[in-house]
Amino acid sequence: MVHGTLEVLLIGAKGLENTDYLCNMDPYAVLKCRSQEQRSSIASGKGSNPEWNENFVFTVSDRATELLIKLLDSDTGSADDFVGEATIPLEAVYTEGSIPPTLYNVVKDEHYCGEIKVGLTFTPEDVRQRGLPEDFGGWRQSR
């Protein structure tokens, strides 16, 4: 079973549908991996092409099969508008170790509405650091 840390580099997005009709939107991202959730800063006034360049770290296992990134527009005085979301499969980063910054489609109601650029790095946890006995699985480690 795979255990470790997933580092997500949220670079930016482009071509997002502007949900503010009179001015540029103020987008932010909510990143979710299973029960863990983290939020980016607000890209104030950046409109359809925001940049964040922020890192997020999640503790993961191979049961975490995808990373969900929801994009929202921060609104003062009313509920934030849903811009779209991207679902990123994690299987490749578990086997490769890292995936360079890549564009993923942002969708809303099953329609394409822009792209988000994300880089991923997976660092496996050393089993010995988890406090398992040296003879875990019936084999004793030789010294």
N, CA, C and O atoms as a MOPAC input file, in Angstrom:
PM7 MOZYME 1SCF
protein

 N      0.83400 1    -1.18100 1     0.00000 1
 C      0.00000 1     0.00000 1     0.00000 1
 C      0.87900 1     1.24400 1     0.00000 1
 O      1.87000 1     1.30700 1     0.72800 1
 N      0.52900 1     2.20800 1    -0.79300 1
 C      1.29700 1     3.43800 1    -0.93600 1
 C      0.87000 1     4.44600 1     0.12900 1
 O     -0.32000 1     4.69700 1     0.31900 1
 N      1.85400 1     5.02000 1     0.82000 1
 C      1.62500 1     6.10500 1     1.78500 1
 C      2.67400 1     7.16400 1     1.52800 1
 O      3.79400 1     6.84000 1     1.13500 1
 N      2.33600 1     8.41800 1     1.74100 1
 C      3.32500 1     9.46100 1     1.58600 1
 C      2.69000 1    10.83000 1     1.53000 1
 O      1.56000 1    11.03400 1     1.97400 1
 N      3.44700 1    11.77500 1     0.97100 1
 C      2.94000 1    13.14400 1     0.85000 1
 C      2.81200 1    13.52000 1    -0.62200 1
 O      3.65600 1    13.18400 1    -1.45300 1
 N      1.74400 1    14.21800 1    -0.90600 1
 C      1.48100 1    14.73800 1    -2.24100 1
 C      1.64000 1    16.24200 1    -2.17800 1
 O      0.91300 1    16.92100 1    -1.45300 1
 N      2.60000 1    16.76700 1    -2.94600 1
 C      2.78700 1    18.20500 1    -3.03500 1
 C      2.14900 1    18.68300 1    -4.32900 1
 O      2.43100 1    18.16200 1    -5.40900 1
 N      1.29300 1    19.67400 1    -4.20300 1
 C      0.57400 1    20.22800 1    -5.34900 1
 C      1.04100 1    21.65300 1    -5.55800 1
 O      0.94400 1    22.48500 1    -4.65600 1
 N      1.55100 1    21.93500 1    -6.75300 1
 C      1.91900 1    23.30200 1    -7.13000 1
 C      0.79300 1    23.84300 1    -7.99900 1
 O      0.63700 1    23.44300 1    -9.15300 1
 N      0.01300 1    24.75300 1    -7.43400 1
 C     -1.08400 1    25.39700 1    -8.16000 1
 C     -0.50300 1    26.63800 1    -8.82900 1
 O     -0.21500 1    27.63300 1    -8.16400 1
 N     -0.33300 1    26.57400 1   -10.14100 1
 C      0.31100 1    27.66000 1   -10.86300 1
 C     -0.69500 1    28.73800 1   -11.26000 1
 O     -0.55000 1    29.90000 1   -10.88000 1
 N     -1.70300 1    28.35100 1   -12.01700 1
 C     -2.68800 1    29.33600 1   -12.45600 1
 C     -3.73400 1    28.69700 1   -13.33500 1
 O     -3.78100 1    27.47700 1   -13.49500 1
 N     -4.57900 1    29.55000 1   -13.90400 1
 C     -5.62700 1    29.07900 1   -14.79800 1
 C     -5.72900 1    30.05600 1   -15.95700 1
 O     -5.25000 1    31.18800 1   -15.88300 1
 N     -6.36700 1    29.59000 1   -17.03600 1
 C     -6.57200 1    30.48700 1   -18.16800 1
 C     -7.88000 1    30.15000 1   -18.86200 1
 O     -8.33500 1    29.00600 1   -18.86400 1
 N     -8.46400 1    31.17300 1   -19.44500 1
 C     -9.68600 1    30.98200 1   -20.21900 1
 C    -10.91700 1    30.67400 1   -19.39500 1
 O    -11.88600 1    30.11700 1   -19.91200 1
 N    -10.89500 1    31.03500 1   -18.10200 1
 C    -12.06100 1    30.76200 1   -17.25600 1
 C    -13.22300 1    31.66300 1   -17.65900 1
 O    -13.02900 1    32.77900 1   -18.14100 1
 N    -14.41400 1    31.15900 1   -17.45200 1
 C    -15.61000 1    31.95400 1   -17.73400 1
 C    -15.76700 1    32.98900 1   -16.62400 1
 O    -15.83900 1    32.63600 1   -15.44700 1
 N    -15.82000 1    34.26900 1   -17.00000 1
 C    -15.93500 1    35.34800 1   -16.03000 1
 C    -17.35200 1    35.36900 1   -15.45900 1
 O    -18.32100 1    35.54400 1   -16.19700 1
 N    -17.46700 1    35.18900 1   -14.14600 1
 C    -18.78500 1    35.18000 1   -13.51200 1
 C    -19.21400 1    36.57200 1   -13.05200 1
 O    -20.36700 1    36.76600 1   -12.66900 1
 N    -18.29900 1    37.54100 1   -13.08700 1
 C    -18.64300 1    38.92800 1   -12.75700 1
 C    -18.80200 1    39.69500 1   -14.05900 1
 O    -17.84700 1    39.83700 1   -14.82200 1
 N    -19.99000 1    40.18200 1   -14.30800 1
 C    -20.27500 1    40.80400 1   -15.59900 1
 C    -19.79200 1    42.24700 1   -15.69900 1
 O    -19.55100 1    42.73400 1   -16.80300 1
 N    -19.64700 1    42.94000 1   -14.57600 1
 C    -19.26400 1    44.34300 1   -14.61700 1
 C    -17.78400 1    44.58300 1   -14.33900 1
 O    -17.26800 1    45.66000 1   -14.64000 1
 N    -17.09600 1    43.59600 1   -13.77100 1
 C    -15.67500 1    43.75300 1   -13.46600 1
 C    -14.99300 1    42.38900 1   -13.51400 1
 O    -15.64200 1    41.36500 1   -13.72700 1
 N    -13.68200 1    42.39100 1   -13.31300 1
 C    -12.95200 1    41.12500 1   -13.29100 1
 C    -13.28300 1    40.34900 1   -12.02300 1
 O    -13.45100 1    40.92800 1   -10.95000 1
 N    -13.37300 1    39.02800 1   -12.16400 1
 C    -13.65000 1    38.19500 1   -10.98700 1
 C    -12.38600 1    38.04500 1   -10.14400 1
 O    -11.27700 1    38.32400 1   -10.59900 1
 N    -12.58200 1    37.59900 1    -8.91500 1
 C    -11.51100 1    37.38700 1    -7.95000 1
 C    -11.46200 1    35.89900 1    -7.59900 1
 O    -11.97800 1    35.49500 1    -6.55700 1
 N    -10.84800 1    35.07700 1    -8.45700 1
 C    -10.90400 1    33.62800 1    -8.26600 1
 C     -9.97300 1    33.10400 1    -7.17800 1
 O     -8.92800 1    33.68200 1    -6.88100 1
 N    -10.39800 1    31.98600 1    -6.59900 1
 C     -9.56800 1    31.21200 1    -5.68700 1
 C     -9.88200 1    29.74100 1    -5.92100 1
 O    -10.87900 1    29.39600 1    -6.55600 1
 N     -9.01400 1    28.88000 1    -5.39800 1
 C     -9.17500 1    27.43700 1    -5.60200 1
 C     -9.33400 1    26.73600 1    -4.25900 1
 O     -8.71400 1    27.11300 1    -3.26400 1
 N    -10.18000 1    25.71000 1    -4.25300 1
 C    -10.31000 1    24.81700 1    -3.10200 1
 C     -9.83000 1    23.45200 1    -3.57500 1
 O    -10.41800 1    22.86200 1    -4.48200 1
 N     -8.76000 1    22.95100 1    -2.96000 1
 C     -8.17200 1    21.67500 1    -3.32700 1
 C     -8.62700 1    20.62700 1    -2.31800 1
 O     -8.53900 1    20.83500 1    -1.10800 1
 N     -9.11300 1    19.49800 1    -2.83100 1
 C     -9.62100 1    18.45100 1    -1.94300 1
 C     -9.05300 1    17.10500 1    -2.36400 1
 O     -9.12000 1    16.71400 1    -3.53000 1
 N     -8.48600 1    16.39900 1    -1.37100 1
 C     -7.97600 1    15.05000 1    -1.57300 1
 C     -8.54800 1    14.19900 1    -0.45500 1
 O     -8.12100 1    14.29700 1     0.69500 1
 N     -9.52400 1    13.36000 1    -0.80200 1
 C    -10.31700 1    12.59400 1     0.17500 1
 C    -10.90500 1    13.55200 1     1.19800 1
 O    -11.67800 1    14.42800 1     0.81000 1
 N    -10.58700 1    13.43800 1     2.47200 1
 C    -11.21100 1    14.29300 1     3.48000 1
 C    -10.41100 1    15.56600 1     3.76400 1
 O    -10.85500 1    16.41600 1     4.53600 1
 N     -9.24000 1    15.70200 1     3.14900 1
 C     -8.40800 1    16.88300 1     3.37800 1
 C     -8.78200 1    17.98400 1     2.38600 1
 O     -8.96900 1    17.72500 1     1.19700 1
 N     -8.88700 1    19.20900 1     2.88800 1
 C     -9.26500 1    20.32100 1     2.02600 1
 C     -8.40300 1    21.53600 1     2.36700 1
 O     -8.19400 1    21.85700 1     3.53700 1
 N     -7.90700 1    22.20800 1     1.31800 1
 C     -7.10400 1    23.40500 1     1.50400 1
 C     -7.56100 1    24.45900 1     0.49300 1
 O     -8.11300 1    24.13900 1    -0.56000 1
 N     -7.31600 1    25.71600 1     0.84000 1
 C     -7.79200 1    26.82000 1     0.00100 1
 C     -6.63700 1    27.74000 1    -0.38200 1
 O     -5.77300 1    28.04500 1     0.44000 1
 N     -6.63300 1    28.17500 1    -1.63600 1
 C     -5.60700 1    29.10200 1    -2.10900 1
 C     -5.96100 1    30.52300 1    -1.68200 1
 O     -7.03300 1    30.77800 1    -1.13300 1
 N     -5.04700 1    31.42600 1    -1.94500 1
 C     -5.34300 1    32.84200 1    -1.75300 1
 C     -6.29000 1    33.29900 1    -2.86900 1
 O     -6.49400 1    32.58600 1    -3.85200 1
 N     -6.85600 1    34.47500 1    -2.70900 1
 C     -7.74200 1    35.04400 1    -3.72800 1
 C     -6.88000 1    35.84600 1    -4.70000 1
 O     -6.09700 1    36.70200 1    -4.28900 1
 N     -7.03200 1    35.56100 1    -5.99000 1
 C     -6.31000 1    36.30300 1    -7.03200 1
 C     -7.16000 1    37.52900 1    -7.38400 1
 O     -7.87300 1    37.53900 1    -8.38700 1
 N     -7.07100 1    38.55300 1    -6.54600 1
 C     -7.93400 1    39.72800 1    -6.66600 1
 C     -7.78700 1    40.42700 1    -8.01500 1
 O     -6.68900 1    40.81100 1    -8.42000 1
 N     -8.91200 1    40.57900 1    -8.69400 1
 C     -8.95700 1    41.30700 1    -9.95300 1
 C     -8.25800 1    40.63700 1   -11.11000 1
 O     -8.03900 1    41.27100 1   -12.14200 1
 N     -7.89800 1    39.36900 1   -10.97200 1
 C     -7.15700 1    38.67400 1   -12.03500 1
 C     -8.05700 1    38.11600 1   -13.12400 1
 O     -7.56500 1    37.68800 1   -14.16800 1
 N     -9.36700 1    38.11200 1   -12.90300 1
 C    -10.31000 1    37.71700 1   -13.93800 1
 C    -10.16400 1    36.28900 1   -14.39800 1
 O    -10.04100 1    35.37200 1   -13.58700 1
 N    -10.17800 1    36.10300 1   -15.71300 1
 C    -10.21200 1    34.76700 1   -16.32200 1
 C     -8.86200 1    34.06900 1   -16.38300 1
 O     -8.79800 1    32.89300 1   -16.74100 1
 N     -7.78000 1    34.76700 1   -16.04000 1
 C     -6.43500 1    34.19900 1   -16.14300 1
 C     -5.64200 1    34.40500 1   -14.84500 1
 O     -4.60400 1    35.06600 1   -14.85700 1
 N     -6.11900 1    33.85000 1   -13.73400 1
 C     -5.43700 1    34.06800 1   -12.45100 1
 C     -4.12800 1    33.28900 1   -12.34200 1
 O     -3.94000 1    32.26100 1   -12.99400 1
 N     -3.22900 1    33.80200 1   -11.50200 1
 C     -1.98600 1    33.10200 1   -11.16100 1
 C     -1.87700 1    33.05700 1    -9.64600 1
 O     -2.12400 1    34.04800 1    -8.95900 1
 N     -1.50100 1    31.88900 1    -9.13800 1
 C     -1.32800 1    31.73200 1    -7.70100 1
 C      0.11000 1    31.38000 1    -7.33400 1
 O      0.68000 1    31.98900 1    -6.42900 1
 N      0.69700 1    30.42000 1    -8.01700 1
 C      2.03900 1    29.91800 1    -7.69600 1
 C      2.15200 1    29.57000 1    -6.20800 1
 O      3.02900 1    30.07200 1    -5.50400 1
 N      1.24400 1    28.69700 1    -5.74500 1
 C      1.20400 1    28.29400 1    -4.34600 1
 C      1.37000 1    26.77900 1    -4.23500 1
 O      0.94900 1    26.02300 1    -5.11000 1
 N      1.99800 1    26.35900 1    -3.13100 1
 C      2.20100 1    24.93500 1    -2.85300 1
 C      1.25500 1    24.47100 1    -1.75300 1
 O      0.97900 1    25.19600 1    -0.79700 1
 N      0.76600 1    23.24300 1    -1.91300 1
 C     -0.10100 1    22.61400 1    -0.92300 1
 C      0.41400 1    21.20000 1    -0.69600 1
 O      0.87200 1    20.55000 1    -1.63600 1
 N      0.34500 1    20.71800 1     0.54100 1
 C      0.83500 1    19.37600 1     0.86300 1
 C     -0.29300 1    18.57700 1     1.50400 1
 O     -0.95000 1    19.04000 1     2.43700 1
 N     -0.50700 1    17.36600 1     0.98700 1
 C     -1.51900 1    16.44800 1     1.49500 1
 C     -0.84600 1    15.15100 1     1.90900 1
 O      0.12200 1    14.73100 1     1.27600 1
 N     -1.34000 1    14.50900 1     2.96100 1
 C     -0.91400 1    13.17100 1     3.34100 1
 C     -1.83900 1    12.20600 1     2.61400 1
 O     -3.06000 1    12.29100 1     2.75000 1
 N     -1.25800 1    11.27900 1     1.83300 1
 C     -2.08000 1    10.42000 1     0.98200 1
 C     -1.69800 1     8.95200 1     1.09100 1
 O     -0.61700 1     8.59600 1     1.55900 1
 N     -2.62700 1     8.11300 1     0.64100 1
 C     -2.37900 1     6.69500 1     0.42800 1
 C     -2.94300 1     6.37000 1    -0.95000 1
 O     -3.56100 1     7.22300 1    -1.58700 1
 N     -2.73200 1     5.13800 1    -1.41000 1
 C     -3.23100 1     4.80100 1    -2.74300 1
 C     -4.76000 1     4.73300 1    -2.78900 1
 O     -5.34800 1     4.55400 1    -3.85600 1
 N     -5.39600 1     4.87600 1    -1.62700 1
 C     -6.86100 1     4.97800 1    -1.63700 1
 C     -7.30300 1     6.35300 1    -2.13600 1
 O     -8.45000 1     6.52500 1    -2.54900 1
 N     -6.40500 1     7.32300 1    -2.10000 1
 C     -6.69500 1     8.65000 1    -2.65600 1
 C     -6.42900 1     8.55300 1    -4.15600 1
 O     -5.27800 1     8.59100 1    -4.59000 1
 N     -7.48700 1     8.42800 1    -4.93800 1
 C     -7.32500 1     8.18400 1    -6.37200 1
 C     -7.35500 1     9.45100 1    -7.21100 1
 O     -6.96100 1     9.42800 1    -8.37700 1
 N     -7.82500 1    10.57800 1    -6.62600 1
 C     -7.90300 1    11.80000 1    -7.40300 1
 C     -7.80900 1    13.02900 1    -6.51100 1
 O     -8.07700 1    12.98200 1    -5.31000 1
 N     -7.42300 1    14.11700 1    -7.13700 1
 C     -7.38300 1    15.43300 1    -6.51300 1
 C     -8.45100 1    16.26300 1    -7.19800 1
 O     -8.48400 1    16.34400 1    -8.42600 1
 N     -9.31900 1    16.87600 1    -6.42100 1
 C    -10.37600 1    17.71700 1    -6.96300 1
 C    -10.02400 1    19.16900 1    -6.67900 1
 O     -9.73500 1    19.53400 1    -5.53900 1
 N    -10.05000 1    19.99200 1    -7.71700 1
 C     -9.80700 1    21.42300 1    -7.55000 1
 C    -11.03900 1    22.17500 1    -8.01500 1
 O    -11.39300 1    22.14100 1    -9.19400 1
 N    -11.69500 1    22.85900 1    -7.07300 1
 C    -12.86000 1    23.67600 1    -7.39300 1
 C    -12.41600 1    25.12800 1    -7.46400 1
 O    -11.69000 1    25.61300 1    -6.59600 1
 N    -12.85900 1    25.81200 1    -8.50500 1
 C    -12.55400 1    27.22500 1    -8.65600 1
 C    -13.80000 1    28.03300 1    -8.34800 1
 O    -14.88800 1    27.74200 1    -8.84600 1
 N    -13.62500 1    29.05300 1    -7.51700 1
 C    -14.73300 1    29.91000 1    -7.13100 1
 C    -14.33400 1    31.37600 1    -7.30100 1
 O    -13.15000 1    31.71300 1    -7.32600 1
 N    -15.33900 1    32.23100 1    -7.41700 1
 C    -15.13000 1    33.66800 1    -7.51800 1
 C    -15.56600 1    34.28600 1    -6.20400 1
 O    -16.73200 1    34.18500 1    -5.82000 1
 N    -14.63600 1    34.92600 1    -5.51500 1
 C    -14.93300 1    35.55000 1    -4.24000 1
 C    -15.80600 1    36.78300 1    -4.46100 1
 O    -15.43600 1    37.68900 1    -5.20800 1
 N    -16.95400 1    36.81000 1    -3.81300 1
 C    -17.88000 1    37.93800 1    -3.91900 1
 C    -18.13000 1    38.50800 1    -2.53100 1
 O    -18.33900 1    37.76600 1    -1.57100 1
 N    -18.10800 1    39.83400 1    -2.43400 1
 C    -18.39700 1    40.49700 1    -1.17400 1
 C    -19.89900 1    40.73600 1    -1.08800 1
 O    -20.50100 1    41.28400 1    -2.01100 1
 N    -20.49100 1    40.32900 1     0.00400 1
 C    -21.90600 1    40.58900 1     0.21500 1
 C    -22.84900 1    39.54900 1    -0.35700 1
 O    -24.05900 1    39.63600 1    -0.14300 1
 N    -22.32800 1    38.56400 1    -1.07900 1
 C    -23.17200 1    37.48500 1    -1.59700 1
 C    -22.35000 1    36.20200 1    -1.63100 1
 O    -21.14000 1    36.22000 1    -1.40500 1
 N    -23.01500 1    35.09800 1    -1.91200 1
 C    -22.32300 1    33.81200 1    -1.96800 1
 C    -21.30300 1    33.80800 1    -3.10700 1
 O    -21.53400 1    34.40700 1    -4.15700 1
 N    -20.17200 1    33.12700 1    -2.89100 1
 C    -19.15600 1    33.01500 1    -3.93400 1
 C    -19.70900 1    32.20400 1    -5.09800 1
 O    -20.44800 1    31.24000 1    -4.90200 1
 N    -19.33900 1    32.61100 1    -6.32300 1
 C    -19.81700 1    31.93400 1    -7.52900 1
 C    -18.93300 1    30.74400 1    -7.86500 1
 O    -17.70800 1    30.83700 1    -7.78400 1
 N    -19.54700 1    29.62400 1    -8.24300 1
 C    -18.82800 1    28.43900 1    -8.70500 1
 C    -18.39700 1    28.69000 1   -10.14600 1
 O    -19.23400 1    28.96400 1   -11.00600 1
 N    -17.09000 1    28.59900 1   -10.41300 1
 C    -16.54900 1    28.84200 1   -11.74700 1
 C    -16.41900 1    27.53700 1   -12.52100 1
 O    -16.72700 1    27.48300 1   -13.71100 1
 N    -15.96300 1    26.48100 1   -11.84200 1
 C    -15.76200 1    25.18600 1   -12.47700 1
 C    -14.84900 1    24.33700 1   -11.61900 1
 O    -14.40700 1    24.76700 1   -10.55400 1
 N    -14.56200 1    23.10700 1   -12.09200 1
 C    -13.69600 1    22.22100 1   -11.32500 1
 C    -12.88800 1    21.32300 1   -12.25300 1
 O    -13.26200 1    21.06200 1   -13.39600 1
 N    -11.76900 1    20.86300 1   -11.71400 1
 C    -10.90800 1    19.92400 1   -12.43700 1
 C    -10.66800 1    18.72100 1   -11.53900 1
 O    -10.42000 1    18.87300 1   -10.34200 1
 N    -10.74100 1    17.53300 1   -12.11300 1
 C    -10.45000 1    16.30000 1   -11.38900 1
 C     -9.16200 1    15.72700 1   -11.95900 1
 O     -9.06700 1    15.45000 1   -13.15500 1
 N     -8.18100 1    15.55400 1   -11.09700 1
 C     -6.86100 1    15.09600 1   -11.52700 1
 C     -6.60800 1    13.70100 1   -10.96600 1
 O     -6.54100 1    13.53600 1    -9.74800 1
 N     -6.46500 1    12.67800 1   -11.83900 1
 C     -6.16000 1    11.32500 1   -11.35600 1
 C     -4.74800 1    11.27800 1   -10.77000 1
 O     -3.84100 1    11.93500 1   -11.28100 1
 N     -4.56100 1    10.50000 1    -9.69800 1
 C     -3.27500 1    10.46900 1    -8.99300 1
 C     -2.43700 1     9.22200 1    -9.26900 1
 O     -1.28000 1     9.16300 1    -8.85000 1
 N     -2.97900 1     8.24100 1    -9.95000 1
 C     -2.24900 1     6.98900 1   -10.16800 1
 C     -0.87400 1     7.22100 1   -10.80600 1
 O      0.11000 1     6.60800 1   -10.39200 1
 N     -0.80300 1     8.09500 1   -11.80300 1
 C      0.46500 1     8.33500 1   -12.50500 1
 C      1.52800 1     8.94100 1   -11.59400 1
 O      2.70000 1     8.57800 1   -11.69600 1
 N      1.14400 1     9.85700 1   -10.70400 1
 C      2.13600 1    10.47500 1    -9.82600 1
 C      2.65100 1     9.46900 1    -8.79300 1
 O      3.78700 1     9.58800 1    -8.33500 1
 N      1.83500 1     8.48400 1    -8.42000 1
 C      2.30400 1     7.44200 1    -7.50200 1
 C      3.40700 1     6.60800 1    -8.15300 1
 O      4.36500 1     6.23000 1    -7.47900 1
 N      3.29100 1     6.31900 1    -9.43600 1
 C      4.29500 1     5.49000 1   -10.10700 1
 C      5.46900 1     6.31200 1   -10.62900 1
 O      6.60600 1     5.84100 1   -10.59500 1
 N      5.22100 1     7.53000 1   -11.11000 1
 C      6.27900 1     8.36500 1   -11.68900 1
 C      7.06000 1     9.15600 1   -10.64600 1
 O      8.24000 1     9.44800 1   -10.83900 1
 N      6.40000 1     9.50500 1    -9.53600 1
 C      7.05500 1    10.32400 1    -8.52000 1
 C      6.75700 1    11.80100 1    -8.67300 1
 O      6.58600 1    12.51500 1    -7.68500 1
 N      6.69600 1    12.26000 1    -9.92100 1
 C      6.32700 1    13.65900 1   -10.14800 1
 C      5.75200 1    13.82000 1   -11.55000 1
 O      6.07000 1    13.06400 1   -12.46800 1
 N      4.91200 1    14.81200 1   -11.68200 1
 C      4.33600 1    15.18200 1   -12.96700 1
 C      4.58900 1    16.67100 1   -13.12600 1
 O      4.14200 1    17.46100 1   -12.29500 1
 N      5.30100 1    17.07200 1   -14.18500 1
 C      5.60100 1    18.49400 1   -14.36400 1
 C      4.30500 1    19.29000 1   -14.53300 1
 O      3.25400 1    18.70700 1   -14.80200 1
 N      4.37200 1    20.61900 1   -14.37700 1
 C      3.16700 1    21.43300 1   -14.54700 1
 C      2.43400 1    21.08000 1   -15.83800 1
 O      3.00500 1    21.12500 1   -16.92800 1
 N      1.17200 1    20.73400 1   -15.69200 1
 C      0.33900 1    20.23300 1   -16.78500 1
 C     -0.99500 1    20.97200 1   -16.76800 1
 O     -1.48800 1    21.35000 1   -15.70500 1
 N     -1.57700 1    21.17400 1   -17.94800 1
 C     -2.89600 1    21.79300 1   -18.05100 1
 C     -3.97900 1    20.73100 1   -17.92900 1
 O     -3.90400 1    19.68300 1   -18.57000 1
 N     -4.98000 1    21.00300 1   -17.10800 1
 C     -6.13700 1    20.13300 1   -16.93100 1
 C     -7.39500 1    20.93400 1   -17.24700 1
 O     -7.48300 1    22.12100 1   -16.93300 1
 N     -8.36100 1    20.27600 1   -17.86600 1
 C     -9.60400 1    20.95100 1   -18.21900 1
 C    -10.42200 1    21.29000 1   -16.97400 1
 O    -10.54300 1    20.49300 1   -16.04400 1
 N    -10.97600 1    22.49600 1   -16.99300 1
 C    -11.92800 1    22.92200 1   -15.96900 1
 C    -13.30700 1    22.77600 1   -16.58700 1
 O    -13.55300 1    23.26600 1   -17.69000 1
 N    -14.21100 1    22.10100 1   -15.88200 1
 C    -15.55500 1    21.87600 1   -16.40200 1
 C    -16.60300 1    22.39400 1   -15.42100 1
 O    -16.39600 1    22.42800 1   -14.20800 1
 N    -17.72800 1    22.79200 1   -15.99300 1
 C    -18.88300 1    23.22600 1   -15.20800 1
 C    -20.10700 1    22.67700 1   -15.90800 1
 O    -20.32000 1    22.95200 1   -17.08800 1
 N    -20.91500 1    21.90300 1   -15.19800 1
 C    -22.09500 1    21.26000 1   -15.79000 1
 C    -21.72000 1    20.46300 1   -17.04300 1
 O    -22.42300 1    20.49200 1   -18.05400 1
 N    -20.58400 1    19.74600 1   -16.94700 1
 C    -20.06600 1    18.88500 1   -18.02100 1
 C    -19.63700 1    19.64600 1   -19.27400 1
 O    -19.48100 1    19.03600 1   -20.33100 1
 N    -19.44300 1    20.96600 1   -19.18100 1
 C    -18.98700 1    21.78100 1   -20.31600 1
 C    -17.61200 1    22.36100 1   -19.98900 1
 O    -17.36400 1    22.80800 1   -18.86900 1
 N    -16.73200 1    22.34500 1   -20.97700 1
 C    -15.39500 1    22.91800 1   -20.84500 1
 C    -15.51400 1    24.41900 1   -20.57100 1
 O    -16.25900 1    25.12600 1   -21.24900 1
 N    -14.76700 1    24.89700 1   -19.56300 1
 C    -14.80900 1    26.34500 1   -19.29100 1
 C    -13.44700 1    26.88800 1   -18.87100 1
 O    -13.37300 1    27.80100 1   -18.04800 1
 N    -12.37500 1    26.33900 1   -19.42400 1
 C    -11.03700 1    26.84600 1   -19.16100 1
 C    -10.07500 1    25.73000 1   -18.78600 1
 O    -10.39700 1    24.54500 1   -18.87400 1
 N     -8.88000 1    26.14500 1   -18.36600 1
 C     -7.83200 1    25.19300 1   -17.99500 1
 C     -7.13300 1    25.66300 1   -16.72900 1
 O     -7.07800 1    26.85700 1   -16.43600 1
 N     -6.60400 1    24.70300 1   -15.99000 1
 C     -5.83600 1    24.99400 1   -14.78600 1
 C     -4.49100 1    24.29000 1   -14.90500 1
 O     -4.41600 1    23.15700 1   -15.38000 1
 N     -3.43100 1    24.96400 1   -14.47200 1
 C     -2.07900 1    24.40900 1   -14.58700 1
 C     -1.58700 1    24.00500 1   -13.19900 1
 O     -1.52000 1    24.81900 1   -12.27800 1
 N     -1.24200 1    22.70700 1   -13.07800 1
 C     -0.87900 1    22.12400 1   -11.78600 1
 C      0.30800 1    21.18200 1   -11.96400 1
 O      0.35900 1    20.41500 1   -12.92500 1
 N      1.25500 1    21.24100 1   -11.04200 1
 C      2.35800 1    20.28300 1   -10.97400 1
 C      2.18100 1    19.41400 1    -9.74100 1
 O      1.68200 1    19.88600 1    -8.72000 1
 N      2.58500 1    18.14700 1    -9.82100 1
 C      2.40800 1    17.20500 1    -8.71600 1
 C      3.71600 1    16.49700 1    -8.39100 1
 O      4.48100 1    16.14700 1    -9.28900 1
 N      3.96900 1    16.28700 1    -7.09000 1
 C      5.12300 1    15.50400 1    -6.64800 1
 C      4.66600 1    14.59900 1    -5.51300 1
 O      4.03100 1    15.05100 1    -4.56100 1
 N      4.99800 1    13.30500 1    -5.62500 1
 C      4.67400 1    12.34700 1    -4.57600 1
 C      5.95900 1    11.85500 1    -3.93900 1
 O      6.88000 1    11.41800 1    -4.63000 1
 N      6.01600 1    11.92900 1    -2.60900 1
 C      7.15400 1    11.42400 1    -1.85200 1
 C      6.66600 1    10.28900 1    -0.97000 1
 O      5.92900 1    10.52400 1    -0.01200 1
 N      7.07400 1     9.03900 1    -1.28500 1
 C      6.62000 1     7.91100 1    -0.46700 1
 C      7.18500 1     7.99200 1     0.94600 1
 O      8.29900 1     8.46800 1     1.16400 1
 N      6.39800 1     7.52200 1     1.88800 1
 C      6.82000 1     7.47900 1     3.27700 1
 C      7.62200 1     6.21900 1     3.49200 1
 O      7.24700 1     5.14500 1     3.02200 1
 N      8.71700 1     6.34900 1     4.19800 1
 C      9.52800 1     5.18500 1     4.54300 1
 C      8.75800 1     4.36400 1     5.57400 1
 O      8.39700 1     4.88000 1     6.63200 1
 N      8.50500 1     3.09500 1     5.27500 1
 C      7.72500 1     2.22100 1     6.16500 1
 C      8.36700 1     2.15400 1     7.54800 1
 O      7.66100 1     2.06000 1     8.55200 1
 N      9.67300 1     2.20000 1     7.61000 1
 C     10.35400 1     2.11600 1     8.90600 1
 C     10.04000 1     3.31700 1     9.79100 1
 O     10.10000 1     3.20900 1    11.01600 1
 N      9.70600 1     4.46000 1     9.19300 1
 C      9.37100 1     5.64200 1     9.97600 1
 C      7.98200 1     5.53200 1    10.58400 1
 O      7.64200 1     6.32100 1    11.46600 1
 N      7.17400 1     4.58500 1    10.14500 1
 C      5.81500 1     4.44800 1    10.63700 1
 C      5.74700 1     3.56500 1    11.88400 1
 O      4.65900 1     3.30100 1    12.39700 1
 N      6.90900 1     3.10500 1    12.37500 1
 C      6.92900 1     2.34300 1    13.60700 1
 C      6.54900 1     0.88100 1    13.44700 1
 O      6.16900 1     0.24100 1    14.42800 1
 N      6.63800 1     0.34200 1    12.25700 1
 C      6.33900 1    -1.06900 1    12.05700 1
 C      7.52200 1    -1.89500 1    12.53300 1
 O      8.66600 1    -1.45100 1    12.43500 1
 N      7.26500 1    -3.08000 1    13.04400 1
 C      8.38100 1    -3.90800 1    13.51500 1
 C      9.29000 1    -4.30700 1    12.35300 1
 O      8.86400 1    -4.38500 1    11.20100 1
 N     10.57400 1    -4.56100 1    12.70100 1
 C     11.54300 1    -4.90300 1    11.66600 1
 C     11.21100 1    -6.21100 1    10.96900 1
 O     11.60900 1    -6.41700 1     9.82300 1
 N     10.49200 1    -7.09200 1    11.63600 1
 C     10.16100 1    -8.35700 1    11.00500 1
 C      8.71700 1    -8.33700 1    10.46700 1
 O      8.05300 1    -9.37300 1    10.42800 1
 N      8.25800 1    -7.19700 1    10.07100 1
 C      6.91100 1    -7.03700 1     9.50800 1
 C      6.75800 1    -7.94800 1     8.30000 1
 O      7.61000 1    -7.95500 1     7.41100 1
 N      5.68100 1    -8.71100 1     8.26600 1
 C      5.42100 1    -9.59200 1     7.13900 1
 C      6.13000 1   -10.92900 1     7.24400 1
 O      6.12300 1   -11.70000 1     6.28400 1
 N      6.74100 1   -11.22600 1     8.37600 1
 C      7.36100 1   -12.52700 1     8.56000 1
 C      8.84000 1   -12.56100 1     8.22400 1
 O      9.47000 1   -13.59700 1     8.43400 1
 N      9.42300 1   -11.50300 1     7.72200 1
 C     10.84500 1   -11.46500 1     7.38100 1
 C     11.56000 1   -10.52800 1     8.32600 1
 O     11.12700 1    -9.39400 1     8.53200 1
 N     12.63400 1   -10.98900 1     8.89100 1
 C     13.41200 1   -10.12400 1     9.77200 1
 C     14.52900 1    -9.48600 1     8.96400 1
 O     15.22100 1   -10.14100 1     8.18400 1
 N     14.68200 1    -8.17200 1     9.18100 1
 C     15.73200 1    -7.45700 1     8.46900 1
 C     17.09100 1    -7.89700 1     8.98800 1
 O     17.30900 1    -7.96300 1    10.19800 1
 N     18.02100 1    -8.20500 1     8.05500 1
 C     19.36000 1    -8.61200 1     8.47400 1
 C     20.16200 1    -7.37800 1     8.88300 1
 O     19.93300 1    -6.27300 1     8.39000 1
 N     21.09500 1    -7.59400 1     9.78500 1
 C     21.89800 1    -6.46400 1    10.27400 1
 C     23.32800 1    -6.60100 1     9.86700 1
 O     24.14800 1    -5.74100 1    10.19200 1

